[in-house]
């Protein structure tokens, strides 16, 4: 299917910001599962494009003049393969073994290690990780507004609620505690439910010599409605926008994204 994305991020400050730098992971790349039809970034200044250490396409936006607002808009169309679950995702620029490393946000405590060990069976890794995913989703109901971006996997697991980012962090902690490479994925997801949040996070696990998707929030391993932006150890490595500033006082941030099927994609689906 072809997905049309429109994502606006808007910052407003109490006082003038003297200097700011924003790191933007808002541009998807072509893979076997997704092909970019068109994509653009609307920014207040020209940004520098680089490839980060994880292989993500990143733009560095530097504003060295006084400013009180920053508006960032990503917009485009991407075609997602219908057979995404069957397409094997290759290892990429880094060895999968790199993703055995935990981060402060994904450090497993004793409760997470015990939970992971209870369900995992090495002789049936794929099947048991799917069971683990389903049990984690049952244990941690999707609860918007109940957690903060800085909350660790151990904290949200103990609280027994969270959002997609929290589900991903706990599942990463589980996998790494089992010595299975796993990485955080940020991106967008299409849903016919208009109340569904378009920004999304899931996990890729290195199994059978390829990366396999695990979307804990939706309890699925089929990424046919997912558009990948970036990967990393955790949210901080892969979040769409992250930056620093000098001055400005209190910051107010507004972010809204829509993901819709294009009319062409809808027509194609109706003809089949």
Secondary structure, DSSP 8 states (H G I E B T S, - for coil): -EEEEEEEEEEEEEEEEEEEEEEE-------SSEEEEEEEEE-SS--EEEE-TTS-EEEEEEE-S-EEEEEEEEEEEEEE-TTGGGS-B---SS-GGGGG---GGG---HHHHHHHHHH--GGGHHHHHHHHHHHHHHHSEE-TTSS-TT--HHHHHHHTEE-HHHHHHHHHHHHHHTT--EEEEEEEE--S-TTS-SEEEEEEEEETTEEEEEBTTTTBS--TTEEEEEEESSHHHH-SEEEEEEE-SSEEEEEEEEEEE-HHHHHHHHH-
